[in-house]
């Protein structure tokens, strides 16, 4: 599992950042947490419930998600995606999401 260095987080969970990341890495249950990842296909982002990351598919290195945002609820995740798209547009005058996130801030393993 890889995390964006400047991870986007919804305001309601920012103060629990370390605890949430630790729980995501160790597979602890978090019923209200959703993660936003870069899409593997031509889509921009994918939103997953944190329990989805427990599946064997995501444990393989080649399927490891690149998490760019964490939210405390689905609606917060959608709002966070809108904020991310706005930031990308302001920085690049376009929507080259993958280039923005891989080149701007890098990856934290």
MOPAC internal coordinates of N, CA, C and O (Angstrom, degrees):
PM7 1SCF
backbone

  N    0.0000 0     0.00 0     0.00 0    0    0    0
  C    1.4377 1     0.00 0     0.00 0    1    0    0
  C    1.5308 1   107.96 1     0.00 0    2    1    0
  O    1.2310 1   121.43 1   -50.04 1    3    2    1
  N    1.3128 1   114.87 1   129.96 1    3    2    1
  C    1.4613 1   120.18 1  -179.12 1    5    3    2
  C    1.5241 1   109.07 1  -117.79 1    6    5    3
  O    1.2310 1   120.77 1   -34.80 1    7    6    5
  N    1.3218 1   116.14 1   145.20 1    7    6    5
  C    1.4637 1   121.65 1  -179.23 1    9    7    6
  C    1.5218 1   110.00 1  -122.57 1   10    9    7
  O    1.2310 1   120.74 1   -37.53 1   11   10    9
  N    1.3104 1   116.18 1   142.47 1   11   10    9
  C    1.4584 1   123.29 1   173.13 1   13   11   10
  C    1.5300 1   107.80 1   -66.82 1   14   13   11
  O    1.2310 1   120.10 1   -45.64 1   15   14   13
  N    1.3170 1   117.42 1   134.36 1   15   14   13
  C    1.4698 1   120.67 1  -176.60 1   17   15   14
  C    1.5217 1   112.50 1   -58.44 1   18   17   15
  O    1.2310 1   120.30 1   140.55 1   19   18   17
  N    1.3100 1   117.02 1   -39.45 1   19   18   17
  C    1.4643 1   121.36 1   179.67 1   21   19   18
  C    1.5266 1   108.78 1  -102.65 1   22   21   19
  O    1.2310 1   121.25 1  -123.09 1   23   22   21
  N    1.3138 1   115.21 1    56.91 1   23   22   21
  C    1.4617 1   123.73 1  -173.65 1   25   23   22
  C    1.5282 1   111.75 1   -52.29 1   26   25   23
  O    1.2310 1   121.12 1   -51.25 1   27   26   25
  N    1.3291 1   115.46 1   128.75 1   27   26   25
  C    1.4613 1   120.82 1   175.15 1   29   27   26
  C    1.5259 1   107.62 1   -77.68 1   30   29   27
  O    1.2310 1   120.84 1   -45.29 1   31   30   29
  N    1.3294 1   116.00 1   134.71 1   31   30   29
  C    1.4625 1   120.67 1   178.55 1   33   31   30
  C    1.5212 1   108.85 1  -137.36 1   34   33   31
  O    1.2310 1   120.95 1   -37.72 1   35   34   33
  N    1.3185 1   115.79 1   142.28 1   35   34   33
  C    1.4634 1   118.80 1   176.69 1   37   35   34
  C    1.5288 1   109.02 1   -68.55 1   38   37   35
  O    1.2310 1   120.08 1   -31.59 1   39   38   37
  N    1.3148 1   117.46 1   148.41 1   39   38   37
  C    1.4713 1   121.72 1  -174.90 1   41   39   38
  C    1.5311 1   114.02 1   -56.33 1   42   41   39
  O    1.2310 1   119.87 1   148.47 1   43   42   41
  N    1.3077 1   117.86 1   -31.53 1   43   42   41
  C    1.4621 1   120.50 1  -175.62 1   45   43   42
  C    1.5206 1   113.60 1   -69.92 1   46   45   43
  O    1.2310 1   119.68 1   162.99 1   47   46   45
  N    1.3303 1   118.22 1   -17.01 1   47   46   45
  C    1.4734 1   120.31 1  -176.40 1   49   47   46
  C    1.5248 1   113.39 1  -122.20 1   50   49   47
  O    1.2310 1   119.27 1  -174.82 1   51   50   49
  N    1.3084 1   119.01 1     5.18 1   51   50   49
  C    1.4678 1   121.37 1  -176.49 1   53   51   50
  C    1.5230 1   113.44 1   -57.82 1   54   53   51
  O    1.2310 1   120.03 1   143.20 1   55   54   53
  N    1.3231 1   117.55 1   -36.80 1   55   54   53
  C    1.4576 1   119.58 1  -177.54 1   57   55   54
  C    1.5332 1   112.81 1   -73.99 1   58   57   55
  O    1.2310 1   119.90 1   170.20 1   59   58   57
  N    1.3332 1   117.79 1    -9.80 1   59   58   57
  C    1.4694 1   121.96 1   179.24 1   61   59   58
  C    1.5295 1   111.60 1  -109.44 1   62   61   59
  O    1.2310 1   120.13 1  -156.70 1   63   62   61
  N    1.2975 1   117.36 1    23.30 1   63   62   61
  C    1.4636 1   123.19 1  -174.14 1   65   63   62
  C    1.5394 1   112.98 1   -52.16 1   66   65   63
  O    1.2310 1   120.06 1   125.83 1   67   66   65
  N    1.3126 1   117.49 1   -54.17 1   67   66   65
  C    1.4721 1   120.76 1  -176.58 1   69   67   66
  C    1.5172 1   111.76 1   -61.91 1   70   69   67
  O    1.2310 1   120.62 1   136.60 1   71   70   69
  N    1.3221 1   116.43 1   -43.40 1   71   70   69
  C    1.4532 1   121.03 1  -179.03 1   73   71   70
  C    1.5330 1   111.00 1   -64.08 1   74   73   71
  O    1.2310 1   120.13 1   137.31 1   75   74   73
  N    1.3110 1   117.35 1   -42.69 1   75   74   73
  C    1.4596 1   121.14 1  -179.26 1   77   75   74
  C    1.5226 1   111.03 1   -65.86 1   78   77   75
  O    1.2310 1   120.06 1   135.29 1   79   78   77
  N    1.3287 1   117.50 1   -44.71 1   79   78   77
  C    1.4697 1   120.81 1   179.09 1   81   79   78
  C    1.5223 1   110.30 1   -62.80 1   82   81   79
  O    1.2310 1   120.09 1   137.86 1   83   82   81
  N    1.3297 1   117.43 1   -42.14 1   83   82   81
  C    1.4561 1   120.95 1   178.18 1   85   83   82
  C    1.5248 1   110.70 1   -60.71 1   86   85   83
  O    1.2310 1   120.44 1   136.03 1   87   86   85
  N    1.3254 1   116.77 1   -43.97 1   87   86   85
  C    1.4613 1   120.62 1   179.74 1   89   87   86
  C    1.5302 1   111.65 1   -66.17 1   90   89   87
  O    1.2310 1   120.25 1   144.44 1   91   90   89
  N    1.3172 1   117.13 1   -35.56 1   91   90   89
  C    1.4631 1   119.64 1   177.00 1   93   91   90
  C    1.5288 1   110.34 1   -65.43 1   94   93   91
  O    1.2310 1   120.48 1   136.43 1   95   94   93
  N    1.3132 1   116.69 1   -43.57 1   95   94   93
  C    1.4703 1   120.67 1  -179.27 1   97   95   94
  C    1.5286 1   112.30 1   -66.82 1   98   97   95
  O    1.2310 1   119.98 1   145.11 1   99   98   97
  N    1.3263 1   117.64 1   -34.89 1   99   98   97
  C    1.4641 1   120.90 1  -175.62 1  101   99   98
  C    1.5195 1   113.11 1   -96.19 1  102  101   99
  O    1.2310 1   119.65 1   177.62 1  103  102  101
  N    1.3318 1   118.28 1    -2.38 1  103  102  101
  C    1.4524 1   121.13 1   176.03 1  105  103  102
  C    1.5159 1   115.02 1    79.28 1  106  105  103
  O    1.2310 1   119.86 1  -159.87 1  107  106  105
  N    1.3091 1   117.87 1    20.13 1  107  106  105
  C    1.4686 1   121.03 1   177.90 1  109  107  106
  C    1.5295 1   109.67 1   -72.36 1  110  109  107
  O    1.2310 1   120.19 1   -32.86 1  111  110  109
  N    1.3197 1   117.24 1   147.14 1  111  110  109
  C    1.4746 1   119.66 1  -178.67 1  113  111  110
  C    1.5329 1   112.17 1   -69.68 1  114  113  111
  O    1.2310 1   121.68 1   -42.33 1  115  114  113
  N    1.3249 1   114.39 1   137.67 1  115  114  113
  C    1.4697 1   122.33 1   176.74 1  117  115  114
  C    1.5245 1   107.00 1  -142.07 1  118  117  115
  O    1.2310 1   120.03 1   -90.33 1  119  118  117
  N    1.3206 1   117.54 1    89.67 1  119  118  117
  C    1.4636 1   120.77 1  -169.96 1  121  119  118
  C    1.5275 1   115.59 1   -62.24 1  122  121  119
  O    1.2310 1   119.12 1   155.74 1  123  122  121
  N    1.3075 1   119.29 1   -24.26 1  123  122  121
  C    1.4709 1   119.64 1  -175.98 1  125  123  122
  C    1.5256 1   113.74 1  -106.81 1  126  125  123
  O    1.2310 1   119.60 1  -176.68 1  127  126  125
  N    1.3174 1   118.36 1     3.32 1  127  126  125
  C    1.4671 1   120.95 1  -174.35 1  129  127  126
  C    1.5299 1   111.46 1   -94.31 1  130  129  127
  O    1.2310 1   121.34 1   -47.92 1  131  130  129
  N    1.3200 1   115.04 1   132.08 1  131  130  129
  C    1.4599 1   123.35 1   174.71 1  133  131  130
  C    1.5193 1   108.16 1  -120.53 1  134  133  131
  O    1.2310 1   120.65 1   -35.70 1  135  134  133
  N    1.3320 1   116.37 1   144.30 1  135  134  133
  C    1.4544 1   120.70 1   178.00 1  137  135  134
  C    1.5239 1   109.51 1  -114.16 1  138  137  135
  O    1.2310 1   121.19 1   -31.82 1  139  138  137
  N    1.3176 1   115.32 1   148.18 1  139  138  137
  C    1.4627 1   122.32 1   177.78 1  141  139  138
  C    1.5164 1   106.30 1  -113.60 1  142  141  139
  O    1.2310 1   120.71 1   -55.59 1  143  142  141
  N    1.3203 1   116.25 1   124.41 1  143  142  141
  C    1.4599 1   121.28 1  -177.67 1  145  143  142
  C    1.5179 1   110.11 1  -121.76 1  146  145  143
  O    1.2310 1   121.31 1   -19.27 1  147  146  145
  N    1.3273 1   115.10 1   160.73 1  147  146  145
  C    1.4578 1   119.24 1   170.57 1  149  147  146
  C    1.5132 1   107.94 1   -71.13 1  150  149  147
  O    1.2310 1   120.38 1   -41.95 1  151  150  149
  N    1.3042 1   116.88 1   138.05 1  151  150  149
  C    1.4571 1   121.42 1  -179.11 1  153  151  150
  C    1.5239 1   110.66 1   -72.90 1  154  153  151
  O    1.2310 1   120.84 1   -34.91 1  155  154  153
  N    1.3155 1   115.99 1   145.09 1  155  154  153
  C    1.4660 1   121.16 1   177.95 1  157  155  154
  C    1.5266 1   110.90 1   -80.37 1  158  157  155
  O    1.2310 1   120.13 1   158.69 1  159  158  157
  N    1.3360 1   117.36 1   -21.31 1  159  158  157
  C    1.4674 1   121.25 1  -179.03 1  161  159  158
  C    1.5299 1   109.36 1  -104.61 1  162  161  159
  O    1.2310 1   120.01 1    29.32 1  163  162  161
  N    1.3068 1   117.59 1  -150.68 1  163  162  161
  C    1.4643 1   120.99 1  -175.65 1  165  163  162
  C    1.5300 1   113.53 1   -82.33 1  166  165  163
  O    1.2310 1   119.74 1   175.26 1  167  166  165
  N    1.3240 1   118.10 1    -4.74 1  167  166  165
  C    1.4629 1   120.38 1   176.23 1  169  167  166
  C    1.5294 1   109.57 1   -68.48 1  170  169  167
  O    1.2310 1   120.54 1   -10.30 1  171  170  169
  N    1.3115 1   116.57 1   169.70 1  171  170  169
  C    1.4517 1   120.34 1  -179.46 1  173  171  170
  C    1.5288 1   111.45 1   -86.99 1  174  173  171
  O    1.2310 1   120.53 1   122.29 1  175  174  173
  N    1.3288 1   116.59 1   -57.71 1  175  174  173
  C    1.4654 1   121.86 1  -177.51 1  177  175  174
  C    1.5174 1   109.71 1  -133.14 1  178  177  175
  O    1.2310 1   121.37 1   -16.32 1  179  178  177
  N    1.3198 1   114.98 1   163.68 1  179  178  177
  C    1.4535 1   121.96 1   170.82 1  181  179  178
  C    1.5159 1   107.43 1  -130.44 1  182  181  179
  O    1.2310 1   120.55 1   -38.61 1  183  182  181
  N    1.3300 1   116.56 1   141.39 1  183  182  181
  C    1.4584 1   122.11 1   178.19 1  185  183  182
  C    1.5236 1   107.43 1  -111.63 1  186  185  183
  O    1.2310 1   120.93 1   -54.83 1  187  186  185
  N    1.3356 1   115.84 1   125.17 1  187  186  185
  C    1.4612 1   121.79 1   179.49 1  189  187  186
  C    1.5199 1   109.76 1  -124.43 1  190  189  187
  O    1.2310 1   121.27 1   -34.02 1  191  190  189
  N    1.3238 1   115.17 1   145.98 1  191  190  189
  C    1.4633 1   119.25 1   167.71 1  193  191  190
  C    1.5233 1   106.31 1   -72.02 1  194  193  191
  O    1.2310 1   120.17 1   -32.93 1  195  194  193
  N    1.3214 1   117.27 1   147.07 1  195  194  193
  C    1.4648 1   120.61 1  -175.57 1  197  195  194
  C    1.5249 1   112.67 1   -59.82 1  198  197  195
  O    1.2310 1   119.62 1   152.64 1  199  198  197
  N    1.3190 1   118.33 1   -27.36 1  199  198  197
  C    1.4636 1   121.12 1   179.15 1  201  199  198
  C    1.5305 1   112.01 1   -66.32 1  202  201  199
  O    1.2310 1   120.02 1   155.33 1  203  202  201
  N    1.3189 1   117.57 1   -24.67 1  203  202  201
  C    1.4736 1   120.58 1   178.82 1  205  203  202
  C    1.5275 1   111.26 1   -63.41 1  206  205  203
  O    1.2310 1   119.92 1   151.04 1  207  206  205
  N    1.3174 1   117.76 1   -28.96 1  207  206  205
  C    1.4591 1   121.09 1  -177.57 1  209  207  206
  C    1.5252 1   112.34 1   -70.90 1  210  209  207
  O    1.2310 1   119.84 1   169.72 1  211  210  209
  N    1.3166 1   117.91 1   -10.28 1  211  210  209
  C    1.4586 1   121.70 1   178.13 1  213  211  210
  C    1.5318 1   111.89 1   -78.15 1  214  213  211
  O    1.2310 1   120.08 1   165.01 1  215  214  213
  N    1.3067 1   117.46 1   -14.99 1  215  214  213
  C    1.4570 1   120.79 1  -177.69 1  217  215  214
  C    1.5215 1   111.03 1   -65.60 1  218  217  215
  O    1.2310 1   121.56 1   -31.45 1  219  218  217
  N    1.3043 1   114.62 1   148.55 1  219  218  217
  C    1.4646 1   121.91 1  -178.35 1  221  219  218
  C    1.5281 1   111.56 1   -58.13 1  222  221  219
  O    1.2310 1   119.96 1   145.83 1  223  222  221
  N    1.3084 1   117.68 1   -34.17 1  223  222  221
  C    1.4597 1   122.44 1  -179.99 1  225  223  222
  C    1.5289 1   111.64 1   -54.76 1  226  225  223
  O    1.2310 1   119.92 1   136.01 1  227  226  225
  N    1.3141 1   117.75 1   -43.99 1  227  226  225
  C    1.4579 1   122.04 1  -176.57 1  229  227  226
  C    1.5245 1   112.93 1   -77.54 1  230  229  227
  O    1.2310 1   119.70 1   166.53 1  231  230  229
  N    1.3134 1   118.18 1   -13.47 1  231  230  229
  C    1.4658 1   120.93 1   179.16 1  233  231  230
  C    1.5235 1   112.40 1   -77.91 1  234  233  231
  O    1.2310 1   120.16 1   157.26 1  235  234  233
  N    1.3329 1   117.29 1   -22.74 1  235  234  233
  C    1.4601 1   120.03 1   177.61 1  237  235  234
  C    1.5246 1   109.70 1   -70.19 1  238  237  235
  O    1.2310 1   121.40 1   -39.58 1  239  238  237
  N    1.3147 1   114.93 1   140.42 1  239  238  237
  C    1.4694 1   119.88 1  -175.18 1  241  239  238
  C    1.5310 1   112.20 1   -59.22 1  242  241  239
  O    1.2310 1   119.93 1   139.46 1  243  242  241
  N    1.3221 1   117.73 1   -40.54 1  243  242  241
  C    1.4615 1   119.73 1  -177.61 1  245  243  242
  C    1.5352 1   112.29 1   -70.62 1  246  245  243
  O    1.2310 1   119.82 1   162.60 1  247  246  245
  N    1.3245 1   117.96 1   -17.40 1  247  246  245
  C    1.4617 1   122.06 1   178.85 1  249  247  246
  C    1.5234 1   112.71 1  -106.07 1  250  249  247
  O    1.2310 1   120.58 1  -174.38 1  251  250  249
  N    1.3026 1   116.51 1     5.62 1  251  250  249
  C    1.4579 1   121.07 1  -177.83 1  253  251  250
  C    1.5285 1   109.95 1   -61.77 1  254  253  251
  O    1.2310 1   120.09 1   -53.99 1  255  254  253
  N    1.3266 1   117.43 1   126.01 1  255  254  253
  C    1.4630 1   119.12 1  -177.32 1  257  255  254
  C    1.5252 1   112.09 1   -74.46 1  258  257  255
  O    1.2310 1   121.16 1   -31.45 1  259  258  257
  N    1.3091 1   115.38 1   148.55 1  259  258  257
  C    1.4646 1   122.12 1   173.96 1  261  259  258
  C    1.5238 1   106.04 1  -100.25 1  262  261  259
  O    1.2310 1   120.64 1   -79.12 1  263  262  261
  N    1.3149 1   116.39 1   100.88 1  263  262  261
  C    1.4603 1   122.43 1  -173.42 1  265  263  262
  C    1.5298 1   109.52 1   -85.64 1  266  265  263
  O    1.2310 1   121.30 1   -56.67 1  267  266  265
  N    1.3376 1   115.11 1   123.33 1  267  266  265
  C    1.4605 1   120.50 1  -179.33 1  269  267  266
  C    1.5207 1   112.00 1  -111.29 1  270  269  267
  O    1.2310 1   120.38 1   168.67 1  271  270  269
  N    1.3386 1   116.87 1   -11.33 1  271  270  269
  C    1.4532 1   120.02 1  -179.99 1  273  271  270
  C    1.5134 1   112.06 1  -155.54 1  274  273  271
  O    1.2310 1   120.97 1   -28.76 1  275  274  273
  N    1.3276 1   115.75 1   151.24 1  275  274  273
  C    1.4610 1   122.62 1   177.09 1  277  275  274
  C    1.5239 1   107.11 1  -134.45 1  278  277  275
  O    1.2310 1   121.07 1   -45.48 1  279  278  277
  N    1.3397 1   115.56 1   134.52 1  279  278  277
  C    1.4600 1   120.03 1  -177.12 1  281  279  278
  C    1.5237 1   110.90 1  -133.53 1  282  281  279
  O    1.2310 1   121.33 1   -24.61 1  283  282  281
  N    1.3075 1   115.06 1   155.39 1  283  282  281
  C    1.4491 1   122.02 1   178.74 1  285  283  282
  C    1.5123 1   111.17 1   -97.55 1  286  285  283
  O    1.2310 1   119.85 1  -115.81 1  287  286  285
  N    1.3153 1   117.89 1    64.19 1  287  286  285
  C    1.4589 1   123.26 1  -179.37 1  289  287  286
  C    1.5217 1   110.37 1   130.28 1  290  289  287
  O    1.2310 1   121.09 1   -23.60 1  291  290  289
  N    1.3308 1   115.51 1   156.40 1  291  290  289
  C    1.4657 1   119.55 1  -176.62 1  293  291  290
  C    1.5286 1   111.78 1   -65.33 1  294  293  291
  O    1.2310 1   120.43 1   135.92 1  295  294  293
  N    1.3253 1   116.79 1   -44.08 1  295  294  293
  C    1.4692 1   119.19 1  -178.74 1  297  295  294
  C    1.5322 1   111.29 1   -64.52 1  298  297  295
  O    1.2310 1   120.49 1   144.09 1  299  298  297
  N    1.3123 1   116.67 1   -35.91 1  299  298  297
  C    1.4673 1   120.03 1   175.10 1  301  299  298
  C    1.5206 1   110.74 1   -65.02 1  302  301  299
  O    1.2310 1   120.63 1   143.99 1  303  302  301
  N    1.3355 1   116.40 1   -36.01 1  303  302  301
  C    1.4649 1   120.23 1   178.49 1  305  303  302
  C    1.5272 1   110.65 1   -64.97 1  306  305  303
  O    1.2310 1   120.26 1   138.75 1  307  306  305
  N    1.3157 1   117.12 1   -41.25 1  307  306  305
  C    1.4701 1   120.53 1   178.67 1  309  307  306
  C    1.5313 1   109.85 1   -64.42 1  310  309  307
  O    1.2310 1   120.25 1   137.33 1  311  310  309
  N    1.3254 1   117.12 1   -42.67 1  311  310  309
  C    1.4666 1   120.51 1   177.82 1  313  311  310
  C    1.5251 1   111.02 1   -63.46 1  314  313  311
  O    1.2310 1   120.43 1   142.78 1  315  314  313
  N    1.3290 1   116.77 1   -37.22 1  315  314  313
  C    1.4632 1   120.91 1   178.81 1  317  315  314
  C    1.5301 1   111.08 1   -66.56 1  318  317  315
  O    1.2310 1   120.39 1   142.08 1  319  318  317
  N    1.3277 1   116.85 1   -37.92 1  319  318  317
  C    1.4700 1   120.73 1   176.86 1  321  319  318
  C    1.5268 1   109.73 1   -62.46 1  322  321  319
  O    1.2310 1   120.30 1   138.87 1  323  322  321
  N    1.3133 1   117.04 1   -41.13 1  323  322  321
  C    1.4687 1   120.48 1   177.82 1  325  323  322
  C    1.5278 1   110.32 1   -62.15 1  326  325  323
  O    1.2310 1   120.46 1   137.09 1  327  326  325
  N    1.3360 1   116.72 1   -42.91 1  327  326  325
  C    1.4737 1   120.38 1   177.25 1  329  327  326
  C    1.5215 1   111.36 1   -61.87 1  330  329  327
  O    1.2310 1   120.34 1   138.20 1  331  330  329
  N    1.3272 1   116.96 1   -41.80 1  331  330  329
  C    1.4664 1   120.66 1   179.63 1  333  331  330
  C    1.5245 1   110.92 1   -64.03 1  334  333  331
  O    1.2310 1   120.48 1   135.48 1  335  334  333
  N    1.3290 1   116.70 1   -44.52 1  335  334  333
  C    1.4643 1   120.02 1   179.03 1  337  335  334
  C    1.5280 1   111.01 1   -62.15 1  338  337  335
  O    1.2310 1   120.38 1   141.24 1  339  338  337
  N    1.3153 1   116.89 1   -38.76 1  339  338  337
  C    1.4595 1   121.01 1   177.55 1  341  339  338
  C    1.5272 1   110.94 1   -63.57 1  342  341  339
  O    1.2310 1   120.48 1   136.11 1  343  342  341
  N    1.3360 1   116.69 1   -43.89 1  343  342  341
  C    1.4667 1   120.51 1   178.69 1  345  343  342
  C    1.5213 1   111.96 1   -63.42 1  346  345  343
  O    1.2310 1   120.55 1   138.88 1  347  346  345
  N    1.3291 1   116.55 1   -41.12 1  347  346  345
  C    1.4681 1   120.47 1   179.09 1  349  347  346
  C    1.5253 1   109.84 1   -64.79 1  350  349  347
  O    1.2310 1   120.33 1   136.59 1  351  350  349
  N    1.3278 1   116.98 1   -43.41 1  351  350  349
  C    1.4612 1   120.27 1   179.69 1  353  351  350
  C    1.5252 1   111.16 1   -61.61 1  354  353  351
  O    1.2310 1   120.43 1   136.43 1  355  354  353
  N    1.3401 1   116.77 1   -43.57 1  355  354  353
  C    1.4694 1   120.10 1  -179.95 1  357  355  354
  C    1.5260 1   111.95 1   -64.77 1  358  357  355
  O    1.2310 1   120.42 1   144.46 1  359  358  357
  N    1.3184 1   116.80 1   -35.54 1  359  358  357
  C    1.4637 1   120.48 1  -176.69 1  361  359  358
  C    1.5247 1   113.10 1   -80.88 1  362  361  359
  O    1.2310 1   119.87 1   148.12 1  363  362  361
  N    1.3274 1   117.85 1   -31.88 1  363  362  361
  C    1.4615 1   119.88 1  -171.43 1  365  363  362
  C    1.5233 1   115.21 1  -123.03 1  366  365  363
  O    1.2310 1   119.62 1   173.70 1  367  366  365
  N    1.3276 1   118.32 1    -6.30 1  367  366  365
  C    1.4698 1   122.14 1  -173.54 1  369  367  366
  C    1.5197 1   111.63 1    56.15 1  370  369  367
  O    1.2310 1   120.35 1  -147.34 1  371  370  369
  N    1.2986 1   116.93 1    32.66 1  371  370  369
  C    1.4583 1   122.74 1   178.07 1  373  371  370
  C    1.5124 1   109.86 1  -167.66 1  374  373  371
  O    1.2310 1   121.20 1     8.53 1  375  374  373
  N    1.3190 1   115.31 1  -171.47 1  375  374  373
  C    1.4622 1   120.32 1  -178.48 1  377  375  374
  C    1.5212 1   111.88 1  -123.67 1  378  377  375
  O    1.2310 1   120.36 1  -134.55 1  379  378  377
  N    1.3141 1   116.92 1    45.45 1  379  378  377
  C    1.4627 1   119.80 1   174.77 1  381  379  378
  C    1.5338 1   107.35 1   -84.36 1  382  381  379
  O    1.2310 1   121.32 1  -101.12 1  383  382  381
  N    1.3213 1   115.09 1    78.88 1  383  382  381
  C    1.4597 1   123.40 1  -172.76 1  385  383  382
  C    1.5211 1   111.64 1   -61.01 1  386  385  383
  O    1.2310 1   120.42 1   131.40 1  387  386  385
  N    1.3161 1   116.80 1   -48.60 1  387  386  385
  C    1.4657 1   120.37 1  -174.81 1  389  387  386
  C    1.5236 1   111.73 1   -63.64 1  390  389  387
  O    1.2310 1   119.88 1   138.83 1  391  390  389
  N    1.3138 1   117.83 1   -41.17 1  391  390  389
  C    1.4620 1   120.59 1   178.43 1  393  391  390
  C    1.5287 1   110.86 1   -66.71 1  394  393  391
  O    1.2310 1   120.42 1   141.97 1  395  394  393
  N    1.3299 1   116.81 1   -38.03 1  395  394  393
  C    1.4612 1   120.56 1  -179.98 1  397  395  394
  C    1.5221 1   111.12 1   -63.98 1  398  397  395
  O    1.2310 1   120.20 1   130.81 1  399  398  397
  N    1.3185 1   117.22 1   -49.19 1  399  398  397
  C    1.4633 1   120.25 1  -175.50 1  401  399  398
  C    1.5270 1   113.26 1   -75.86 1  402  401  399
  O    1.2310 1   119.73 1   150.41 1  403  402  401
  N    1.2890 1   118.12 1   -29.59 1  403  402  401
  C    1.4701 1   119.15 1   178.75 1  405  403  402
  C    1.5226 1   111.62 1   -82.59 1  406  405  403
  O    1.2310 1   120.05 1   153.90 1  407  406  405
  N    1.3226 1   117.50 1   -26.10 1  407  406  405
  C    1.4557 1   120.20 1  -178.41 1  409  407  406
  C    1.5197 1   113.76 1   -99.61 1  410  409  407
  O    1.2310 1   120.04 1   161.27 1  411  410  409
  N    1.3038 1   117.53 1   -18.73 1  411  410  409
  C    1.4678 1   122.15 1  -175.24 1  413  411  410
  C    1.5203 1   110.40 1  -110.58 1  414  413  411
  O    1.2310 1   120.06 1   -92.83 1  415  414  413
  N    1.3123 1   117.49 1    87.17 1  415  414  413
  C    1.4523 1   119.55 1   178.66 1  417  415  414
  C    1.5087 1   113.42 1   109.65 1  418  417  415
  O    1.2310 1   120.42 1   158.04 1  419  418  417
  N    1.3146 1   116.80 1   -21.96 1  419  418  417
  C    1.4557 1   120.69 1   174.84 1  421  419  418
  C    1.5129 1   115.00 1    68.66 1  422  421  419
  O    1.2310 1   121.99 1    16.67 1  423  422  421
  N    1.3069 1   113.79 1  -163.33 1  423  422  421
  C    1.4600 1   121.71 1  -174.63 1  425  423  422
  C    1.5183 1   109.97 1  -116.15 1  426  425  423
  O    1.2310 1   120.83 1   -42.77 1  427  426  425
  N    1.3000 1   116.02 1   137.23 1  427  426  425
  C    1.4567 1   122.02 1   173.41 1  429  427  426
  C    1.5138 1   108.10 1  -111.10 1  430  429  427
  O    1.2310 1   120.09 1   -61.61 1  431  430  429
  N    1.3142 1   117.43 1   118.39 1  431  430  429
  C    1.4670 1   119.93 1  -176.63 1  433  431  430
  C    1.5002 1   112.65 1   -89.65 1  434  433  431
  O    1.2310 1   120.10 1   180.00 1  435  434  433

